[in-house]
Amino acid sequence: MKMFYCDHFVLPLPEGHRFPMQKYSLLKQRVIEAGLAGPGELLVPDPATDEQIQRVHDPEYVRRVKNGELTARELRRIGFPWSPAMVERARRSVGGTIGACHNALIDGFSANLAGGTHHAFRDHGEGYCVFNDSVIAARAMQAEGHVQRVVIIDCDVHQGNGTASILARDPTIFTFSIHGANNFPFDKEKSDLDVELEDGTDDTTYLQALEWGVSRALELANAQLAIYLAGADPYFDDKLGRLALSKQGLAERDRMVFKLCQAAGIPVAITMAGGYAQNIQDTVDIHFQTVRLAAERVKSSGQQAVGRK
């Protein structure tokens, strides 16, 4: 399975910053050690171009991000200090999702070992999100003529408010978000389908709600591609999560999303989205099992195809 990484484009953060930037390099190392990516399957994405980004974001916002002209208030809202490295990393992270979409359409599954920046709106960023990679990638696939309809399956613990806002009047990209009702963002946008969960929601309750929600989303979306935000932050020990899922429950979440999409004949591009566990290795474990489960499905599908020949 092809995977895209940009952890070497490091965003410099001040001492004590709570965003776990290290999780990306740790995840890539786990992928390498486990042999999940074969020769030529672990790739550095091209940076997203202005043309790709401006299909989604206001050109003036894009210009000010590039030139370091965001105000102090705008940067506080994003949560990162500005630097050229911030801009490069944001472009590469978006490029990874575009690459994952291209390859999912070929192989059935592909992953960006970053991405999931669903709090970025058309004209501003927030919540550690500068550009909205899911929407940019979906629009890129449409513009290039690969697909006409896309479904975004957002299983980060926080609502994909930027995604919902940007796509509010776009019937060709269906937005589904399952998230904590009482968590950030506190002023929610309206996705095409939202499932809100109470604090402390456990594996069983979550999986029941997920199965209904994803099944309904796939039915309504009539999509040719799914972009799956596999957030690690519904985990019970996540600092920003407020739900109570186990690692086993999150693995079952991934299996369910993959199974339902495969049954509908829809390829899946995976992004990591959020993860802020007390122990960073727990976040890495959760992201890794998502990638591993997808890679196993690609391998199984390939073996079945060979067997049919």
C-alpha positions as semicolon CSV with decimal commas, in nm:
position;residue;x (nm);y (nm);z (nm)
1;M;0,000;0,000;0,000
2;K;0,138;0,340;-0,093
3;M;0,182;0,584;0,195
4;F;0,291;0,946;0,202
5;Y;0,500;1,109;0,475
6;C;0,624;1,461;0,541
7;D;0,756;1,431;0,896
8;H;1,097;1,566;0,789
9;F;0,929;1,899;0,704
10;V;0,925;1,988;1,072
11;L;0,725;2,281;1,203
12;P;0,938;2,447;1,475
13;L;0,735;2,479;1,793
14;P;0,816;2,653;2,119
15;E;0,918;2,449;2,424
16;G;0,617;2,289;2,593
17;H;0,380;2,328;2,296
18;R;0,102;2,072;2,334
19;F;0,082;1,964;1,969
20;P;0,260;1,624;1,945
21;M;0,462;1,690;1,629
22;Q;0,687;1,393;1,706
23;K;0,405;1,145;1,645
24;Y;0,454;1,165;1,269
25;S;0,817;1,055;1,266
26;L;0,743;0,785;1,525
27;L;0,459;0,655;1,308
28;K;0,674;0,641;0,996
29;Q;0,941;0,451;1,191
30;R;0,682;0,196;1,305
31;V;0,563;0,153;0,946
32;I;0,922;0,092;0,829
33;E;1,004;-0,150;1,113
34;A;0,688;-0,350;1,044
35;G;0,756;-0,368;0,671
36;L;0,411;-0,235;0,585
37;A;0,536;-0,039;0,285
38;G;0,717;-0,227;0,012
39;P;0,988;-0,083;-0,215
40;G;0,867;0,244;-0,366
41;E;0,556;0,255;-0,147
42;L;0,669;0,507;0,118
43;L;0,672;0,839;-0,063
44;V;0,732;1,210;-0,004
45;P;0,434;1,404;-0,145
46;D;0,466;1,698;-0,377
47;P;0,359;2,024;-0,215
48;A;0,005;2,132;-0,298
49;T;0,007;2,412;-0,553
50;D;-0,162;2,750;-0,523
51;E;-0,409;2,640;-0,790
52;Q;-0,508;2,332;-0,590
53;I;-0,535;2,522;-0,261
54;Q;-0,730;2,813;-0,410
55;R;-1,006;2,586;-0,534
56;V;-1,097;2,576;-0,164
57;H;-0,938;2,871;0,017
58;D;-0,970;3,244;-0,036
59;P;-0,673;3,361;-0,250
60;E;-0,604;3,651;-0,014
61;Y;-0,583;3,414;0,283
62;V;-0,346;3,188;0,089
63;R;-0,129;3,486;-0,003
64;R;-0,107;3,606;0,356
65;V;-0,020;3,256;0,480
66;K;0,260;3,233;0,224
67;N;0,400;3,578;0,301
68;G;0,377;3,559;0,679
69;E;0,115;3,833;0,699
70;L;-0,132;3,661;0,933
71;T;-0,216;3,866;1,240
72;A;-0,123;3,757;1,592
73;R;-0,491;3,679;1,654
74;E;-0,510;3,461;1,341
75;L;-0,199;3,272;1,447
76;R;-0,338;3,216;1,796
77;R;-0,650;3,075;1,637
78;I;-0,439;2,833;1,433
79;G;-0,220;2,752;1,733
80;F;0,114;2,757;1,550
81;P;0,373;3,032;1,509
82;W;0,433;3,139;1,148
83;S;0,749;3,031;0,971
84;P;0,841;2,930;0,615
85;A;0,855;2,575;0,751
86;M;0,492;2,602;0,864
87;V;0,388;2,691;0,510
88;E;0,596;2,413;0,353
89;R;0,467;2,152;0,595
90;A;0,106;2,261;0,538
91;R;0,152;2,228;0,161
92;R;0,318;1,887;0,192
93;S;0,051;1,758;0,428
94;V;-0,215;1,853;0,175
95;G;-0,005;1,699;-0,101
96;G;0,001;1,374;0,095
97;T;-0,377;1,355;0,093
98;I;-0,389;1,433;-0,278
99;G;-0,136;1,155;-0,336
100;A;-0,333;0,915;-0,116
101;C;-0,649;0,988;-0,317
102;H;-0,472;0,921;-0,647
103;N;-0,336;0,589;-0,524
104;A;-0,654;0,479;-0,346
105;L;-0,829;0,499;-0,681
106;I;-0,571;0,251;-0,815
107;D;-0,513;0,017;-0,522
108;G;-0,831;0,052;-0,316
109;F;-0,652;0,200;-0,013
110;S;-0,374;0,452;0,043
111;A;-0,267;0,662;0,340
112;N;-0,125;1,000;0,427
113;L;0,077;0,962;0,748
114;A;-0,032;1,317;0,834
115;G;-0,331;1,527;0,723
116;G;-0,684;1,549;0,854
117;T;-0,674;1,928;0,894
118;H;-1,050;1,966;0,912
119;H;-1,073;2,288;1,117
120;A;-0,942;2,506;0,833
121;F;-1,214;2,729;0,684
122;R;-1,217;2,903;0,348
123;D;-1,064;3,225;0,483
124;H;-0,894;3,126;0,808
125;G;-0,731;2,843;0,995
126;E;-0,790;2,718;1,347
127;G;-0,726;2,423;1,575
128;Y;-0,377;2,339;1,436
129;C;-0,514;2,345;1,079
130;V;-0,386;2,586;0,811
131;F;-0,529;2,440;0,487
132;N;-0,813;2,187;0,462
133;D;-0,648;1,887;0,301
134;S;-0,963;1,674;0,266
135;V;-1,155;1,934;0,067
136;I;-0,852;2,035;-0,142
137;A;-0,785;1,671;-0,232
138;A;-1,151;1,601;-0,311
139;R;-1,170;1,902;-0,540
140;A;-0,840;1,804;-0,704
141;M;-0,978;1,460;-0,789
142;Q;-1,287;1,622;-0,937
143;A;-1,092;1,883;-1,133
144;E;-0,867;1,614;-1,280
145;G;-1,170;1,413;-1,389
146;H;-1,104;1,110;-1,168
147;V;-1,432;1,123;-0,972
148;Q;-1,749;1,326;-0,958
149;R;-1,866;1,250;-0,603
150;V;-1,669;1,211;-0,280
151;V;-1,764;1,123;0,078
152;I;-1,561;1,252;0,373
153;I;-1,586;1,017;0,673
154;D;-1,458;1,214;0,971
155;C;-1,393;1,004;1,282
156;D;-1,177;1,257;1,464
157;V;-1,320;1,329;1,810
158;H;-1,373;1,695;1,711
159;Q;-1,629;1,798;1,451
160;G;-1,488;1,880;1,109
161;N;-1,628;2,231;1,126
162;G;-1,410;2,382;0,855
163;T;-1,496;2,099;0,617
164;A;-1,868;2,135;0,687
165;S;-1,858;2,511;0,637
166;I;-1,664;2,503;0,309
167;L;-1,886;2,231;0,162
168;A;-2,221;2,355;0,294
169;R;-2,349;2,427;-0,057
170;D;-2,155;2,160;-0,248
171;P;-2,379;1,859;-0,318
172;T;-2,094;1,665;-0,483
173;I;-1,892;1,612;-0,161
174;F;-2,082;1,453;0,127
175;T;-1,963;1,534;0,481
176;F;-2,010;1,290;0,770
177;S;-1,871;1,364;1,116
178;I;-1,898;1,154;1,434
179;H;-1,766;1,351;1,730
180;G;-1,802;1,458;2,090
181;A;-2,106;1,678;2,145
182;N;-1,943;1,885;2,419
183;N;-1,593;1,913;2,274
184;F;-1,419;2,169;2,053
185;P;-1,540;2,334;1,835
186;F;-1,804;2,463;2,073
187;D;-1,996;2,637;1,793
188;K;-2,057;2,350;1,553
189;E;-2,119;2,381;1,180
190;K;-2,373;2,159;1,002
191;S;-2,230;1,861;0,816
192;D;-2,449;1,666;0,574
193;L;-2,468;1,409;0,854
194;D;-2,351;1,467;1,212
195;V;-2,350;1,209;1,491
196;E;-2,286;1,368;1,831
197;L;-2,173;1,160;2,127
198;E;-2,181;1,227;2,498
199;D;-1,868;1,247;2,713
200;G;-1,750;0,902;2,820
201;T;-1,901;0,717;2,523
202;D;-1,760;0,360;2,523
203;D;-1,668;0,116;2,246
204;T;-2,009;-0,048;2,215
205;T;-2,210;0,273;2,196
206;Y;-1,961;0,434;1,959
207;L;-1,952;0,139;1,720
208;Q;-2,331;0,116;1,705
209;A;-2,355;0,486;1,620
210;L;-2,070;0,457;1,369
211;E;-2,221;0,166;1,181
212;W;-2,549;0,350;1,140
213;G;-2,377;0,677;1,045
214;V;-2,130;0,541;0,791
215;S;-2,393;0,317;0,631
216;R;-2,627;0,614;0,599
217;A;-2,353;0,842;0,467
218;L;-2,250;0,592;0,199
219;E;-2,613;0,544;0,099
220;L;-2,672;0,919;0,062
221;A;-2,335;1,014;-0,086
222;N;-2,335;0,784;-0,389
223;A;-1,960;0,846;-0,388
224;Q;-1,671;0,713;-0,596
225;L;-1,405;0,791;-0,334
226;A;-1,395;0,813;0,046
227;I;-1,154;1,027;0,247
228;Y;-1,133;0,881;0,598
229;L;-1,008;1,091;0,890
230;A;-0,893;0,824;1,135
231;G;-0,840;1,039;1,443
232;A;-0,668;0,873;1,739
233;D;-0,833;1,114;1,981
234;P;-1,153;0,922;2,072
235;Y;-0,911;0,717;2,289
236;F;-1,000;0,714;2,659
237;D;-0,662;0,859;2,766
238;D;-0,651;1,140;2,510
239;K;-0,592;1,482;2,665
240;L;-0,837;1,652;2,429
241;G;-1,078;1,366;2,367
242;R;-1,351;1,323;2,635
243;L;-1,469;0,989;2,488
244;A;-1,371;0,650;2,629
245;L;-1,273;0,419;2,344
246;S;-1,008;0,150;2,386
247;K;-0,740;0,067;2,130
248;Q;-0,940;-0,243;2,046
249;G;-1,252;-0,034;1,993
250;L;-1,063;0,201;1,762
251;A;-0,930;-0,095;1,563
252;E;-1,287;-0,219;1,524
253;R;-1,384;0,133;1,410
254;D;-1,124;0,114;1,133
255;R;-1,231;-0,237;1,031
256;M;-1,593;-0,124;1,014
257;V;-1,521;0,181;0,798
258;F;-1,301;-0,024;0,563
259;K;-1,550;-0,310;0,540
260;L;-1,846;-0,083;0,466
261;C;-1,655;0,113;0,202
262;Q;-1,525;-0,203;0,037
263;A;-1,874;-0,352;0,032
264;A;-1,993;-0,037;-0,145
265;G;-1,703;-0,055;-0,392
266;I;-1,554;0,275;-0,271
267;P;-1,175;0,324;-0,248
268;V;-1,045;0,486;0,071
269;A;-0,778;0,753;0,121
270;I;-0,679;0,762;0,489
271;T;-0,548;1,056;0,691
272;M;-0,433;1,053;1,053
273;A;-0,613;1,360;1,194
274;G;-0,585;1,425;1,571
275;G;-0,427;1,236;1,858
276;Y;-0,313;1,381;2,191
277;A;-0,279;1,085;2,429
278;Q;-0,107;1,132;2,764
279;N;0,158;0,890;2,635
280;I;0,250;0,972;2,275
281;Q;0,320;0,604;2,209
282;D;-0,051;0,532;2,256
283;T;-0,134;0,779;1,980
284;V;0,129;0,618;1,756
285;D;-0,011;0,272;1,834
286;I;-0,360;0,381;1,727
287;H;-0,245;0,547;1,404
288;F;-0,024;0,247;1,327
289;Q;-0,306;-0,004;1,367
290;T;-0,518;0,201;1,125
291;V;-0,244;0,186;0,862
292;R;-0,173;-0,183;0,931
293;L;-0,538;-0,282;0,893
294;A;-0,562;-0,097;0,562
295;A;-0,237;-0,251;0,434
296;E;-0,367;-0,597;0,522
297;R;-0,680;-0,531;0,317
298;V;-0,476;-0,422;0,016
299;K;-0,260;-0,734;0,046
300;S;-0,566;-0,957;0,083
301;S;-0,737;-0,795;-0,216
302;G;-0,424;-0,840;-0,426
303;Q;-0,397;-1,206;-0,334
304;Q;-0,763;-1,261;-0,418
305;A;-0,715;-1,091;-0,755
306;V;-0,416;-1,316;-0,832
307;G;-0,619;-1,619;-0,729
308;R;-0,901;-1,525;-0,968
309;K;-0,659;-1,516;-1,258
